[in-house]
Amino acid sequence: MAKLRSLDPRTPMFAQFKQKTGPIVLANTFVVPEGETEAFLATFRRQAEYMKAQPGFVSLRMHRGTAGSQLLMNVAVWESTEALAAAFGSPEFQRLAAETSDDVESYPHIFEQIDV
């Protein structure tokens, strides 16, 4: 399973699940070791198919860092933190998440849209 890290140590993702809000964006940056990108993406696709079928899921996009970067970033939109938390905490998703290499680091964080 990927090592979960906090992008903002003051507000880790599990603490963010407690705030009832929505819609939300989950931005999850992955540090994938060199040579493991294709295997990671194959595993991620299985996880994404599961998430896409869950109540409250809206959309998902994966992005790759440029210039040889080993970073990948998933941006997923959900109707609410409750929907994301339920999907993330399900035994089936946890089983799928366990398939991710232990060498991958994951930095998930939940955001709300604001006007600028």
N, C-alpha and C positions, 0 to 999 in steps of 0.2 A: 504494500500500500504506500502511496506517496506520503512524504512527510509534510504534514500541515503546518504552515508557518503563518504568523500574523503580519500582515502588511502594516497595520497600526496596532502595536501591542496594547494600547489602552482600550481598544474595542475589537477583540477577536471575533471571528465570524459567529461562534456559538453564543456570545453575548449579544450580537446583533439579532440573532433569531428571536430574542425576547421582546424586541420592539415590534409591535403590531403595526405594520405600515405597508403601503403599496400604491402604485406599482413600484417594483424595485429592479435594480440591475445588479447582477452578480458578476463582478470582474474577477477572474481567477487567472493569475499569471503562474505559469509552470516553468521551472528550470529543468530542462531535459538534458541528460548527459549526451555528449557527442556520440553519434552512432545509434542512439536509441529512439530517435524521433519517429520513425515509421512504426515501430512496435508500440510506442506510446499512443500514436494517433489511431491505430487499430483498436486498442483497448478503449480509448476515449470515444470512438464512434459507437461502440456497444453501450457505453454508459449514456451517451447522448440519446440514442434511440429509446432507452428506458425513460429518461427524463422527458423527452418530447411527448410521451404518452400520459404524463402525469397531470392531474388537475392543477390549473393555475399556470402551467407553462405557456409562454408567449412566443419566444424566439431564442435563437442561439447562433452565434458566429464564432469561429476560431480564427485567430490571427497569428502569423509567424513573424518573429523579429527579422530585421534585414541585416545584410552585411555579415552573414555567418553567425548571427546570434543564436544562442541555444534556448531562447525564450519563446514560449507560445502563450497566447492569451485568449481565454474563452470569455465572451461577453454574452450573458444570458439574461433575458427579461422574464420576470415572473409577475403575476398579479399581486402577490403579497409575500411577506416573510413567512407567514404560516404555510403557504403552499410549498415554498422552497424547503422549509424545515421538514415538512412531512415527507417530501420526496427524498431529500438527502438522508433522513433518518430511517428510511424503510430498510428492512432486512435485505431485500433484493438489490437495492442500490449499494448497500454496504458490501454485499458479496461481489458486485461488479467493481467497486472501488478497490477492493483488496487485490484485484488483478493488476493494478498499476505497480510498476517497478518501485522497489524501496529506494532506488537511487534518484527518483524524481522528487522535486520540492514543489509544493503548491502554496500559493499566497492568495487565498480567496478573501474578498471583501464585498460587502453589500453597500450599494449606493441608492440614493433617491435623486430623481431629476430635479434640478432647480432652474429657474429662469435667470438669464443674464442679459 
